[in-house]
Amino acid sequence: FGSRTLGVVFWLWPCVDPPLVQGFGAMPNFTVEQIRTIMDKTDNIRSMSVIAHVDHGKSTLTDSLICKAGIISAKAAGDARFTDTRADEQERGVTIKSTGVSLYFEHDDDDGKGPQPHLINLIDSPGHVDFSSEVTAALRITDGAMVVVDCIEGCAVQTETVLRQSLAERVRPCLFVNKVDRCILELQMEPEDMYSRFRKAIEDVNVIIATYNDALMGDVQVTPEKGTVAFGSGLHGWGFNVERFAKIYAAKMGVDKEKMMKRLWGDSFFNAKKKTWTNVQQPEGCDEPLPRAFCQFIMTPINQLMRAIMNDDKDKYTKMMGTLGITLKGDDKALTGKPLMKRTMQIWINAADTLLSMIVTKLPSPRTAQKYRVENLYEGPMDDEAANAIRACDAHGPVMMYISKMVPTPDKGRFFAFGRVFSGTVATGQKVRIQGPQYKPGDKADLNIKNIQRTVLMMGRSTEQIADVPCGNTVALVGIDQYLLKSGTITTVDSAHNIADMKYSVSPVVKVAVKVKDGKDLPKLVEGLKKLSKSDPLVVCTTEESGEHVIAGCGELHVEICLKDLREEYAQCDFTVSDPVVPYRETVTCTSTQTCLAKSPNKHNRIYMVAEPLDEELANKMEDGALGPKAEPKERARMLREKYDWDDNHARKIWCWGPETEGANVVVDDTTAIQYLLEIKEHVNSAFQWATKEGPLCEENMRGIRFNLTDVTLHADAIHRGAGQIMPPTRRCCFAAEMTAKPTLQEPIFLVEITCPQDAMSGVYSCMNMRRGCVFEENQREGTPLVQVKAHLPVAESFGFVAALRQQTSGQAFPQCVFDHWENMPGDPFIAGKMQDIVLGVRKRKNIKVELPALTDYLDKL
């Protein structure tokens, strides 16, 4: 193994055979054994994901690393987008599924030990907001993240979302400022302008990082002088960080590298006359301001070389190449213009080398990362056997593994369970506990004890069998897919709790119903839907009571891709798709006008309730779990008391949340001195779950309602107050309470971020006004003609919005929609009007009686 690079392992998602892209070299020849040996050296493994806004150049940047590993030729790097494996990804130019590559590199740390082999598991994730669930799945199984930012567009909305996700998962970020070549060639910027542009991008990223400061992770802010920021161009395959140049200049000037790194960024200037460093731009005795060190020593040489080649100034660039020690070999000598510039820059400052040294030296190994990540990863107590095993990352300990997604296999309908081993060693034929997300320790629900049929390594679209995989690595398991839906925990510890389920930053708010054209294809469709819901981490496939099959995704593009997969891959039959429908939520706008009463079927028990609205902020806190059922009870009561003015008794007497025991509705026990009250608590709770799941207006979920149980009259005999006597009146009482409290619907609202030139703004506004959207923020991007607009747009109006906007601005505006919040709709459902039409429309779609329920259906007289 004389060469630096020994080769590469690949585990791309084997979905669709990719179109053959020109310039792919053969796979490097090296064996699973070598990979297996390095897997045991936990300190030499790095797992990282590449995250960024859509079209900021993640896949292109990943290419330069793959090229370094010898899989694609240097000529193709940048255009091949090797990690976009599916045919539709290549033609749209958008990454849809996250794709992984394991690269084997030798990196020399300059510590006298010589080059050490490293295994880098790299996941290229999609940037489009509709697929941000893929990003979450990728972040869960990696320890470091490379955030890519386009230096011209700066920090965009999706950059912020993915950075937040990564910091919430305690993944350590480092930054790559991409598309520097555009600054030089397209915008012809001066080095000083470039410096300020870079600085702004870095500061924007640091602002987001600073808001999520985490004591356990320490300071994770990215700065060029620490070496955690790199600059370059993924398309041309060159990149540098300050450290790279500091090495060169430190040797030249005879100072040490650390000192030089501080000088090459920030306000430090080199006075060539006096041969001194200063931190003032224009010291006395100088007639013109000094150039900044970053500009003088780094940007200017790059600038001059690139422009000399592009202007075909042969004498100048051959002389520069001579001094920089760049030698062109073979047919590279005949190149001119852009290909020559690309090749020269690749030889001089190769992006892969820079990225590699940054990944290896700045990102944590699994052993370091799991020490501080165990608290977010593990649901159980922090001192039990499983938690200690994850913290120690011990290959000889008990197995703890998290499955983050299902990967389709070549034979239709079966999936590899793909995930990461957090402790122990996963081996073929091992007997393990497969715990789904609903599993509670000591319970039998959602638990299977089975053997692992095979453990495989993902290599390209093929898989390589491997006997066992130690902790810190990613692996795919065969034969697990039938016991897990999307994700879950695999362990050998009997007392182990689950590894926490992933928190997605988006929620599925766009639904379409599918119907088969030909009745005999129905079983195919049902099977196909099962497979579809396995293959995507976020899509939700349900069957309504009316018998229609509903697919819910988080945006138009997401649903479109899911339907395409369903039609071509999973169901393979023809079906019709309804217009997209939007889920609403039922809520109330004031306290009930009267105390509602409902009697049990045997007329011996009475339940009295009042409904009142919850604060919007409080409802959000309940949904994200900060004030939900899993929060610390004392802390929760204190927050409710201080921040939301709840009565202390009420704050401590929340009986239950709903729907699904974790929504934003609560039952509060407001009664005093009632006998047998706790006996009926469970029955009231289960009736409340049922009521909040299907409200009275149009059987949609309720949201943001607090039901106060004011009084209860119970029969003295236990047999007369069973579930059958308590549940129906509770449900009817909830409905009556809602209907007397001015009920209304809440609709989901998208946050739309649009980047467009100033002159296209009128099109954006007219498009927004037609669709009940409202623009609430406009930012001018300094130094560019672009404007960044933020607006709120109801999801119901967003279908076809992207197409309409592009049409009105002749393709200049780029919108990104992401679900933001719920908003009350104006109007009263009981008076004829728009609101009532919506309610009746939903009822018609669900095959319920098309008229509004009367209050007397639910309210009983004393």
N, C-alpha and C positions, 0 to 999 in steps of 0.2 A: 504494500500500500504506500507507494511513494507519493501519490497525489494527495492534495489537501482534502479533497472531497471523496469520501468512500462511496457515497451513493444515497439512495433515497428509498424510503418505504412510502407507499401511497395508500391512503384509504379514502378514495373519493366515494361519494354516495353512488352506488351502482344503479342509476335510474335508467337513463336513456343512453343508448350508444351515441357518443358525441360525433359530430361531423369530423372527418379527419382534417386536422389543421396542418398546413405545410410546416415543415421545419421541426417536427417532433423527433428528437433523437430516440435511439433505442433505450429500453430501461437499463439503468446501471446494473452491472452484474455483481450482486453480492447477496449473501445468503441470510436466511432468517436467523441462523445461528449467531451471526455477528450482532444483529439487532437484539437478539435475546440476551447476549452477554452485556450489552450496554444498559439494558433495562434494569439490571441489578444495581447499577451505580446511580442511586437516586439523586445524588448531588449534581450529576451531569445531564439531568433531563430538564427541558424547559417546555412547558405547555403554554401556548399563547394564541390569542385570537386577534384578527385584524378587524378593527371596527371603524366605521366612519359614516358620514352622510352619503346619500346616493350620488354616484358619479364623482366621488372625490378620488377615485383611483385605487381601490383596495386590491381588486383582482389583478390589475396591471402591475402593482407593486409586488404582489406575491410572485408574479412571473419571474422577477429578477432573482428571487431566492431559488425558484425551481430551476432556473437556467444555471445558477451557480452549482446546483447539484447534478447538472449534466443531463437533465431529462429533455429540455428543449434547447435548440441552438440559440446562440446569442442573437442571431439575425431575427428570429421569430419573437424573442422576448419582448413583451410590451404589447404586441398585437395579438398574441395567441390566446390570452386569457385562459390559461390551461385549467384553472379551477372551475370555470363555467362548463360543467360536463353535459348539461342537457341541451338538446337542439334548440329549444325555445329560449334558453339563456343566451346562446350565441347570437341568435337573430335579433333579439330585443336589446342585447347589450346590457342586461340587468342580471345580477346574481339573484337566484331565487332560493336555492337551498344552500345551507352552509356546507362547505367542502373542506376536507382536511388533507394535509400532507404531512408525512413524518420525514424529516430531513436528517441526514447523518452528516455531521460536520466535524472537522478538527479545528479547534480554536487554540491559538497560542496566547496564553495570558502574560507572557514576558516575565514569568516567575522562575525561569530556569528549568522547569520540568519538561519543556518541549510541548509540542501540540497535544492537547487532550481531546479525545473524541467526545462529541456531544450529540444528544438526540433531541431534535426540536420538533414537537408536535404542533403544527401550525394549522389554525382553522380560518379559512377565509369566509367571512360572514356577509350576508346581504345587507345593503345599506338602505333599501327601500323600507319605508315605515310600515308597509303592510306585512313585511316579513320579520318584524323585530322580535317575534317569538323565537325565530331561529337564532337570533343573536343571544337571547337569554339562555337558550340551551347550550350554545357554544361557550358562553362565559362561565356557566356552572362547572364545566369540566376543564377549564384552563385557569392558570394562576396569574398570567400577565396579559396585558392588552396593548396592541400597537394602535394608537389612535391616529388616523390619517386625516389631515386637514388640508384643504385646497388653499394655497396661500393667497389666491386672488379673491375667492369667495369668503374666506374666513370661516369662523365657527358657525355652523348652521343649526337648525332645530334638531335634526336627527343626530348630529354630533353630540348635542347636549343630552338627548335621550339615552344614547348608548353609553355615554360617559357616566351618566347617573346610574344606569343599570350596573355597569362594571364596578363602580365604587360601592354600590349597595351589596354586591356580591363579594366585596373586598378583593377585587382583582387589581393588580398594580399596573398603572398606565405608563407608557412612554409615548412620545409624540413624534410623528413624521410629518414635516411640512412638505407637501407634494406640489408638483406642477411649477417648480421654480423656473423651468425652461420658458414658460409663458411670460414670466416677468422680463426675462432677458430678451427674447426674440420678438414676442408679439407686442408687448407694451413698451419695450425699449426703456425700461426704467433705470434710473440712476441707482448705484449701490446704496446710497443713503436712504432713498425711498424704500428700497427693498428691505433694508434693515428695519425701518419703522413698520412696514407691512408685516414682516415676520413677528416683530415684537408684539404687535396687536393680536395676532393669531394666538401666540403663546399665552398672552395675558388672559384672553378670553377663556382658554382652556383652564388656566389656573384659577380663574374666578369660580368656575363650576367645581373644581376639585376642592377649593377652600371651603365651600359650603358643606362639604361632606367630610369634615375633618374627623379622622378616626384615630383614637389614641393608640390602639393596638398595632395599626399599620405604620404609625409614625408619619412623617411628612412625605407625602407622595407628589408634591408639586414638581412640575417638570421645568427644568432650566437648562439652557445650552451649556453653561459652564460646568454643570454636574455631568454632562454627557448624556442626559436623558432626552434631548431633542436632536433630531437629525433633519437635514434639509436635502432636497434633491428632486429628481424627476423619475417617476416610475416608468414612464413611457420610454425614456431614453436609457433607463437602467443605470443612472449615476446618482450618487448621494454622498453626503459627508456629514459628520458632526464636528463640533469644535475640537474634540479630542484628536481627531484624525490630523487636522492641520497643526494642532499644538505639538504633536509628536515631531512633525517635520521641522517646524520653526524652532522648537526647543533644542533640537540637535544642532541646527544652524547657528543659533545665537548663544548656545551654551548655557541655557537656564533649564530648570527642571519643568517637566510637563505640567504639573499641577498649577504652577505659577502662571505658566503661559496660557492655560485654559481660561483662567479668570480674566486675563488681559484681552482675549479674543472676543469677548462679548460685553456689551454694556458701554458705559462712558469711559473708554480709555483710548488714548490717542498716542501715536508714536511720532516723536519729533525727530525727523531724520537728520536735521542740521546738528542738533546737540546730542543725538543718539540717546534720548531719554524718553521715558514714558510719562505721560501727564494725563490728568482727568479733566482738563479744561479744553474746550474745542479750539480756542484761539489764545494761547498764552502770549504774554507781551514779547515783543521782538519778532513776531511772525506777521507778515503782511496779509496772508490769507488763512482762513480756518484750516486746521489739519483734518485729514480724512480719518474717520473712525477706524480702529484697528480691524474690526470685523470686515469692513468694506475694503480696506487697503490690502490686507493679507489674504483674504479669502474670496470675497465676491469679485473684486477687480480682475484678478488672474482668470477666474472662470469666465467672467464677462468678456475679457479681451480674447481669450482663446476661442470661445464660441462664435463671437462676431467675426474674428479673422477668418475662421473656416467658412462661415456662411457668406462672407463677402469675397471669398476665394482669394485671399491675400496670402499667396503661397509662401513668400519669404518669411513673413511674420510668423505664420503658424509653424513652419518647420523649425524655425529658431526656438520658438517657445517649447515645442515638443522635445527638442534637444535638451533644453535646460531642465524640463520636468522629468526627463528620462522616460518618455513614452516612445516605444519602438513598435512600429506597425510591421506585421508579418505577412508574407505571402500575398494573397490577392486583396488584402486590406489596403495595400499601397495604391491601388488603382482607384479607390473610392474618392468621390468629391462631394462637396455640399453636405446635405443633411446626414446621409449614411456615414460619411467620414466623421462628422461631429459626434454622432451617436457612438461610433466605435471608439473614437479617441477618449471620450469622456468615460466610457465603460472601462477602458484600460487604466486611465489615470485614477479616477475615484469611483470604484465599483460600488453600486448600491448594496449589493449582497454582503460584501465584506463589512461595510459600515453597520448594516442592520444586524448582522450576526454578532459583531462584537457588542453592539448595544443590547441585544437579546440576552447574550450569555452573561455579560457583566452586570446589567442593571435589573433584569427580571429575576424573580425568586425561583428556586428549585422547589419541587413538591414538598420536600422536607421542611423548608423554612415556611412556605406559604400555609401549610395545613395547621401550623401552630396557632396562627391568628384567624384562620378561616373556620376552624372547627365550631366556633360559636354560631356563625350563620348557618353552617351546613347541618348541624345535628339538632334534632328537636328535643331529645331527652336530656337528662341531667348531665352536667359537664364533668362529672367525676366517675361515671360508670365505665364498664369495660370497653364498650364500643367507642366512647368519646376519647378515652385514653389511647386506644389503638389508632384512631384517626390523627390524634395530635402527634403521636410518635412516628407515624408513617412507617410502620415496621412490617417488613415483608414476611416475617415469621409469625406475625400476630393473627388474630381472627380476621375473616374477610369482611370488609365493608365496601360496598360498591354502589354507585348511583347510575341508573340507566337514564340518560337524558333524552334520547330520541330513538325512534324505530327507523331502520333503513331498509328499503325494499330490496329483496334478493332477486337474483336472476329468475328463479322459479316463481311464477305468479302467486301472489297472495301470501307468501311467507316473508317474515321480516327478521333482520338481525337486530338484536337489542344492543344498542351502542352506548357505551358510557365509560366512566373512569373508575379505576380501582383506588380507593382511598386508604385502605390498609389490607394487609394480608396478601395472599397470592391466589388468584382465581385459576383453577385447573379444570381440564376436561374430565367429565365424569364425577365431579365433586357434588356432594349433596348439600343444597343450600336452601335457605328460606327466602321465598320471593314475596316481598311485602309491597302491596299496592298503596297508593296514597291514602286510602281510607283506613289502613290498618292501625289498631291501637294495641300496645303491648298487653299480652295476657288474653287477647281476644282471638277468635278464630276467623273473623270476617276479613276478607281480602288478603288471606295468607295462603300460600301454597308451598309445600316442601317437596322439591323435585331435584332431579339431577341435571347438571348442565351437559347438554349433548356434546357440544364442541366449543372450543374457544378459538377464534380466528383473528388474524390481523387483517385490516383492510388495506389492500394494496391495489390502487387503481380500481378498475372495475372487477378485478379478480380478488380472491381472498387467499391468504396463506394460513394453513393450519399451524397452530403453535400449541405446545403442550400446556404451558401455564404462563401467566402474566403477573409480575409483581406490582406492588402499589406504586402510584405516581404515573401510571401509564393509561392510555386509552385502549379499549378492546371491544370486540363485538362478540356476543354470545349467540349460539344457535339453540333453538328449542325453548326459548323463554317467551317468545312473542305471544303464545296463546294465553299466558297467565297475566300479562300486563297490558293495560290499554295504551298509555303514552309514556309514562315514566314510573320509576319505582326504585325500591332499595333491595339490594341482594346481600345477604349476610349469613354468617354461620353462628352468630351469637343469639341465644334464645331470648335474652332480655333486651335485645337491641330495639331502640325506637327507630322511627324512620329518619332518613336524611331529608331535610325540609324540602317541600315542594317548591317549584320555581314560581317567582312572582313575575307575572308578565306586565309590561308597561302599557299594553293596549288591551282592549276588551272586544270580543266579537260582537259588533253592533249591526252588521249588514247581513240580512238573511235572505236566502232564496229557497223556493220550494221546487223540488224536482218530481216529475211524473213520467212514467215510462210510456212510450208511444204504443208499444205492443204489450198486452197484458201478460203474455207468457214470459216476458223478460223480468218480471218483478223480482223473483229470487236473485237474479244476477245483480239487480240494482241494490238490493238490501245487503248482499255480500260486499258489493263494491263500496257502499257507504261505510261498512265496518272497517274495510282496509284503508279507506281514505282518512278516517278519523285517527287511525294508528299512525299514518305516514306524516301528518303535520301536527306540530305540537299544539297549535291553537284552535284549529277548526273544530266546530262542535256540530255533530250530526244527530238530529233527534227526530222522533216520529211523533207528530201531533196526534191528539185524540181523534181528529177528523181523518186521520190516516195519511196525511201528506208527509213527505219526508223533507225535513228542513235542514239546510246547510248554513251555518253561521260563520262568517269570517270577519276580519277587521277592516276591510276596505274593498273597493271595487276590484282592484287588481288581484288581491288575495283570493277573492271568491272566483274570479275568472280563471286563475291558475288551477284552483281546486277542481272546478268543473271540467277543465281540459284534462286534468289527470284522471278524473273519474270516467270521462267518456272514453279516453284512449287506453288507459292502463288498467283500472280496477274493475269497472263494470263491463266495459266493452259492449254496450248496447245503446240504442238511441233513446233519448229522453227529452222531454220539453222542460224548459226552465221558466218559472213564473217571473214576473217583475220583482225586483228586490223589495223586501218589506223591512220596515224598521221596527225594532221592539220599543214599546213605550213603557213607562212606569207610572203606576197610579199613585197619587199623593194627595194631601189635603193642604188647604191654605189657611185655615183658622181652626180654633178649638170648636168641638161639636156644640151645636146650639142647644142640645138637651142631653141628659144622661140616657143612654140607650139600654133597653132591657130586653133580654131574651129568656124564654122559659124552656126547660128541658121537655122532651117528648112526653114524659109522664107528669108534667106540670108541678113537680115537687121541688125543683131547683130553679133559682133565678140568678142571672148574671147581669151585672150593671157595668157599663164601660163608657169611657169618653176618649175620643181621639184628638190629638193635637199635633201640629207639624214639628219636626225636628229642624234645628238649624242646618243650613246647607253644609257648612264647614264640618259640623258634627257628623252628618251623614257620611261625608267623605272619609272622615277619620275612622268611622265604624267599618266602612268597606275595605280600607287598606289595613285594618287589623290593629291600629294604634289604640282604639277604644272598643275593640271587638271582644268576643268571648274569651280569646286566648290571652288578653292583656292582664297585667297584674291588678287584682281587684282593688287593693287599697289605692294604688296609683290612679286607677281609672276613676274611682269615686272622687278623688281629690280634684282631678282635671274637670270632671263634670260639675263639681261644686263651684270651683273657682272661675273656670273659663265660660261655662255655659249656664251659670246661675241655677243649677238644679238644687232641689231640696236635699239635704244630706240623707234623709230616710229613703228618698226615691233613688238616689244614686247607688245606694247599697242594695236596693231591692229590685234590681232588674232581673226578671225571671228568665228571659230568653230573647235571642235575636232571631231574625228570620228575613227572608226565606233561606232554606238550607242551613239553618242555625248560625249564619254569619252575615246576613244582609243588614241593611240600614233601617230596620224596623225593630222596635222593642216593646215588650210587655212590662209595665211597671206595676208592682203590687202597691196599691194606694189604700188598701183596706185597713181597718183597725179591729183587732180582737174578734177574729172569726174562727169558730171551731172547725176542725177537719180541713182547714184551708190547704195545708201542704199535701193532703191526700189527692187533691184534684190538680195540683200544680202540673204534673206530667201531661194530664189530659188537656189542660188549657194550652200548654205549650205545643202539643202536637196539632191541635186544632188551629193554633195560630200559624204554624208552619204552612198548613194547608191553605189557610185564608190569605196569607201574604204571597203565596205562590200564584194564586189565581184570584185577583181582586174582583169586586162586583161590577165595575164598569164594563170591562171587556176582557176579563180573565188574563190580564197582564200582571207581572209582579208589582207588589207595592214597594214604595221607597220613601224613606224620610217620614214615617208616621210613628208616633209614640202612643200606644194604647194604655190608658190608665185603668186598671181594674179597680172600680171605686167601691163596689159592694157585692157580696155573694150571699144568697140564702140557700142553705143546703138541707137535704133531708137527713134526719138523724140516723137512718138505717144505711149501712155501708152498701148494701146491694142495690139501693135505689140511686146511688150517685156514682155508678161505674163510668167507664169511658163512653159507652153508648148514650148515656144521659148527659154527659158534660160536653163532649166534643161538638155536636151539632149546634147547641145554643151559643157556644163560644164563637164559632165561625160566623153565625148569623149576627151576633152582637158586634163583631169586628166590622162586618160589612155595613151594618146600620150606623155604627159610629163614624165610619169613613164617609157615608153618604150624607150625614148631617153636618159634616165639617167642610162644606164647600169643596168637594173633590175636584181634581183636575188631572191632566196627564202631564208627565214630564217627557220631553223628547231629548235624545242624545244630540250633543253638539260637537262638531269637529273643530279643532284648532287648525286653521289652514295657514301655512307659511308660503308666501309667494315671492320668488326672486325674479325681478324683471327690470328692464331698462325704464328710465323715467318717462319716455314718450309712450310707453304701453300702459301707463297707469289708468288712463281713462277707460280702456277696455276692461281692466280689472274691476274698477268701481262699478261700471254698468253691469258687468256679469254678476257681481256680488248683490247689487240692489235687486236684480230680478229674482234672486234666490233667497231672500230674507237674510242675507249675510250682513255682518257689520264689521267694518275695518276698525281696529282699535289701536294700531301702532304702525308707524312708518319710520324706518331707519334708512338714512342715506349711507351707503357704503363709501367711506372716504377713498378718494383716488380712483374710483370706478364710476361709470354712469349707472350702476345698478342700485335699485331700491329694494329693501326687504320689507314686505308688508305682512302683518299678522292680522288675521280676521277670524271671527267665529261664524261657522256655517252649520245650519241644522243638517244632520245626516240624511234626513228625508229628502233634502233638496240637492244632495251631493252627487246623485247618480247622473253621469254624463257631464258633470261639472268640469272635469279636467279637459274633456274634448271641447266643450263650449268655450272655455277660457282660452285654450290654444287657438281656437278659431278666431276669437275676437282680438287677440293680440298677435295674430299671425305667427303663432308658435314661439313667441319670445318669453312668455311667462312660464315658470316651472312651479307648479303647486305641490305641496306635500300636506296630506291630511292625516291628522292623528286624533283619536277620540280624546276629548278634553273633559267635558262635564255634562251633567243633566240640567235641563232648564225647564221651569214651569211654562206651559203654553197658556196664552191668554184665552179667555172665554170660559163659558160655563156649559158643561155637557148636557144640562137639563133644559137649556134654551136652544131652539133651532139655530144652527149656525155652523161655522167651520169645524169647531170642536166636536159637535155632535156628529157631524158627517164622518170624522175620523173614527170616533168610537163605534159608530154603526158599521163603518167599513171593516174595522178589525173583527167585529162580531160576525159579520157576514163571511169573512175569510175563514173564521174558525168554526163555521157551521153552528153558531149558537143563534137563538131566537133574535131576530134583528129588531129589537126595541130596547130602550133603556129599562132596567129593572126599577120597579116602584119601591119606595121606602117601606111600604107596608108589607112587602114580601119578607123583610128581615126584622122589622121592629114589632115587638109584641106589646099588647096593652097589659096593664097591671091586672 
